[in-house]
Amino acid sequence: MRIIRAKDYKDMSRKAANIISAQVILKPDSVLGLATGSSPIGTYEQLVKWYEKGDLDFADVTTVNLDEYYGMKPENDQSYHYFMHDHFFDHVNIDPSRINLPNGMEPDEKKECARYDAVLRSVGDVDIQLLGIGRNGHIGFNEPDDCFAKGTHCVELTESTIEANKRFFASADDVPRQAYTMGVQTIMLARRIVLVVSGRDSRSASGHAFSAVPPINAILRHPESSSAPTAVRTASTFGIVTQSASPCVS
């Protein structure tokens, strides 16, 4: 794993955007795996700025997002569909037909998981997967555990994740309790992983990130046949601890 320390959030965002922009320039039809949350917002803002300057062209790019809340309408301002359009898609020239996210409004979990897995197979290998880390160390909505689903699945969110999300909703009752998410194995199939970690809320998460806690320890062991994961984070010191045992993927 390569660790890039940045002096602040803006610097971190620019460094992450540099990696993604280089990918798009070298391969205009890249497949980008995208994430939501506060950490990648600055990365999207920087990519938009470069697009507006004429430095980037997203016309042939395909995107796949990690997750979406179960039962959440796309037009809801807390949905990840809304987030991605608000922060990125609506500001660049990406083809709407090349944008892919789980459908949170599909009540049949088995049907939606099979559909999204088929989408992921159809787009081919993800060239770069952008990731953030939840407060408790979750990746996508793969909560810390000893065993993970291979493909797309519907998860019950932990109380810590629900608590962390309360600030985005009018009341605690409005916070979703379930979500569709890519599986850890799917994430690991990306050619390259870029992990951004920043801010007070992610400070404890960065402790998870560079420890033996799954699912992040699986990400740290991204196959050597592909490019190694890159962690871009704001400055502070920490240790990296790895373990030989792999987390269970069922």
C-alpha positions in Angstrom: 0.0 0.0 0.0 1.1 3.5 -0.8 0.3 6.2 1.7 0.1 9.8 0.5 -0.1 12.3 3.4 -1.7 15.7 2.6 -1.4 18.9 4.6 -5.1 19.5 4.7 -8.5 18.4 3.2 -8.1 20.6 0.1 -4.6 19.1 -0.6 -5.9 15.6 0.0 -8.8 16.1 -2.4 -6.5 17.5 -5.1 -4.1 14.6 -4.7 -7.0 12.0 -5.0 -8.4 13.9 -8.0 -5.0 13.9 -9.7 -5.0 10.1 -9.6 -8.5 9.9 -11.0 -7.9 12.5 -13.7 -4.7 10.8 -14.9 -6.7 7.6 -15.3 -9.4 9.3 -17.3 -6.8 11.1 -19.5 -4.9 7.9 -20.2 -8.0 5.8 -20.7 -11.0 8.0 -21.7 -13.4 5.0 -21.4 -12.4 4.2 -17.9 -14.7 2.6 -15.4 -14.7 4.5 -12.2 -16.0 3.1 -8.9 -17.4 6.0 -6.9 -18.2 6.6 -3.2 -20.3 9.0 -1.2 -19.9 10.7 2.1 -18.0 13.8 3.2 -14.5 12.6 2.4 -14.7 12.4 -1.4 -16.7 15.7 -1.9 -13.6 17.8 -2.4 -12.3 15.2 -4.9 -15.4 15.6 -7.0 -15.2 19.4 -6.7 -11.7 19.4 -8.0 -12.6 17.1 -10.9 -15.4 19.4 -11.8 -13.1 22.4 -11.8 -10.7 20.7 -14.2 -13.6 19.7 -16.4 -14.8 23.3 -16.5 -11.3 24.4 -17.5 -11.4 21.9 -20.4 -8.7 19.6 -18.9 -11.0 16.6 -18.5 -13.6 14.8 -20.7 -16.0 12.3 -19.0 -18.1 11.6 -22.2 -16.9 8.0 -22.4 -16.5 7.3 -18.7 -18.7 4.7 -17.0 -19.3 4.9 -13.3 -20.5 2.4 -10.7 -21.4 3.4 -7.2 -20.9 1.4 -4.0 -24.3 1.7 -2.4 -27.7 3.1 -1.9 -30.2 3.2 1.0 -33.0 0.6 0.8 -36.4 2.3 0.3 -34.9 5.7 -0.6 -36.3 7.5 -3.6 -33.7 8.9 -6.0 -35.0 12.4 -5.7 -34.7 12.4 -1.9 -31.9 14.8 -1.0 -30.4 12.2 1.3 -30.2 9.4 -1.4 -26.9 8.6 -2.9 -28.4 9.1 -6.4 -29.1 12.7 -5.3 -25.6 13.1 -3.7 -23.8 12.0 -6.9 -25.8 14.2 -9.2 -25.5 17.2 -6.9 -21.7 16.9 -6.3 -20.5 15.5 -9.6 -22.7 14.1 -12.4 -24.7 17.2 -13.1 -21.6 19.3 -13.5 -19.7 17.2 -16.0 -20.4 15.7 -19.5 -20.9 12.1 -18.4 -23.5 10.1 -20.4 -26.4 9.4 -18.1 -26.7 5.9 -19.6 -23.2 5.2 -18.2 -24.1 6.1 -14.6 -24.9 3.0 -12.4 -26.1 2.9 -8.8 -28.2 0.3 -6.9 -31.9 0.9 -7.0 -33.0 1.6 -3.4 -36.6 1.5 -4.4 -36.6 -2.1 -5.5 -38.3 -4.1 -2.7 -37.1 -7.5 -3.9 -33.6 -7.7 -2.4 -32.7 -10.8 -4.4 -33.8 -9.3 -7.7 -32.0 -6.0 -7.1 -28.8 -7.7 -6.0 -28.8 -9.9 -9.0 -29.5 -7.0 -11.3 -26.7 -4.8 -10.0 -24.2 -7.7 -10.0 -25.1 -8.2 -13.7 -24.5 -4.5 -14.3 -21.1 -4.8 -12.6 -20.1 -7.7 -14.8 -21.3 -6.0 -17.9 -19.1 -2.8 -17.5 -16.0 -4.9 -17.0 -13.1 -4.2 -14.6 -13.3 -1.1 -12.5 -10.1 0.9 -13.3 -10.2 2.9 -10.1 -12.3 2.4 -7.0 -12.6 5.5 -4.8 -13.3 4.7 -1.2 -13.9 6.5 2.1 -14.2 4.9 5.6 -17.2 5.1 7.9 -16.8 6.1 11.6 -16.8 2.4 12.6 -14.6 1.3 9.7 -17.2 0.3 7.2 -16.5 0.3 3.5 -19.5 1.0 1.4 -22.1 -0.5 3.8 -20.0 -3.5 4.5 -20.0 -3.2 8.3 -17.1 -4.6 10.4 -17.5 -8.3 10.6 -15.5 -11.6 10.3 -17.4 -12.7 7.1 -18.5 -10.8 4.0 -20.8 -11.3 1.1 -19.0 -11.6 -2.3 -21.5 -9.6 -4.3 -24.2 -7.0 -4.0 -26.3 -7.6 -0.9 -28.8 -5.8 1.3 -27.4 -5.1 4.8 -28.9 -4.2 8.2 -27.0 -1.1 9.3 -25.4 -1.1 12.7 -26.5 1.2 15.5 -23.2 3.2 15.2 -23.8 3.8 11.5 -27.5 4.8 12.1 -26.3 7.1 14.9 -23.7 8.7 12.6 -26.3 9.3 9.9 -28.9 11.0 12.2 -27.4 14.4 11.6 -28.5 14.2 7.9 -32.2 13.6 8.6 -35.0 15.5 10.2 -35.6 12.9 12.8 -34.1 9.6 13.9 -37.1 7.7 12.6 -36.2 8.9 9.1 -32.8 7.3 9.1 -32.7 4.2 6.8 -32.0 0.9 8.6 -31.0 -1.0 5.5 -28.9 -0.4 2.4 -27.8 -2.2 -0.8 -24.0 -2.4 -1.1 -21.3 -3.9 -3.3 -19.6 -6.8 -1.6 -16.0 -6.8 -0.5 -15.0 -9.2 -3.2 -16.5 -7.0 -5.9 -14.6 -4.0 -4.5 -11.4 -6.1 -4.4 -11.7 -6.8 -8.2 -10.9 -3.1 -9.0 -7.6 -2.6 -10.7 -6.7 0.1 -8.3 -8.2 1.4 -5.1 -7.9 5.0 -3.8 -8.9 5.5 -0.2 -9.4 9.0 1.2 -9.5 9.6 4.9 -10.0 13.0 6.5 -11.5 14.9 9.4 -12.3 14.3 13.0 -15.1 11.8 12.3 -12.6 9.7 10.3 -9.9 9.8 12.9 -11.1 6.7 14.7 -11.8 5.2 11.3 -8.2 5.7 10.3 -7.3 3.6 13.3 -9.5 0.8 11.8 -8.0 1.5 8.4 -4.5 0.7 9.3 -5.2 -2.3 11.6 -6.4 -5.8 11.3 -10.1 -4.8 11.5 -12.1 -6.2 8.6 -13.3 -5.1 6.0 -10.5 -2.6 5.6 -7.8 -5.2 6.2 -9.0 -7.0 3.1 -8.6 -3.8 1.1 -5.0 -3.5 2.4 -4.3 -6.9 0.8 -5.5 -5.9 -2.6 -3.9 -8.4 -5.0 -0.3 -7.5 -6.0 -1.2 -8.4 -9.6 -3.1 -5.1 -9.7 -1.9 -1.7 -8.6 -1.5 -1.4 -4.8 -4.1 0.5 -2.9 -3.4 4.2 -2.4 -4.4 5.9 0.8 -4.6 9.7 0.7 -5.2 11.3 4.0 -4.7 14.5 5.9 -1.5 14.7 7.9 -1.0 12.8 11.2 1.0 9.9 12.2 -0.2 6.3 12.6 1.0 2.8 12.3 0.2 0.1 9.7 -0.5 -3.3 11.1 -1.3 -6.3 8.8 -2.3 -9.8 9.6 -1.9 -13.0 7.7 -5.4 -14.4 8.2 -7.9 -13.3 5.5 -11.4 -12.3 6.5 -14.1 -14.7 5.5 -15.9 -14.0 2.2 -19.0 -16.2 1.8 
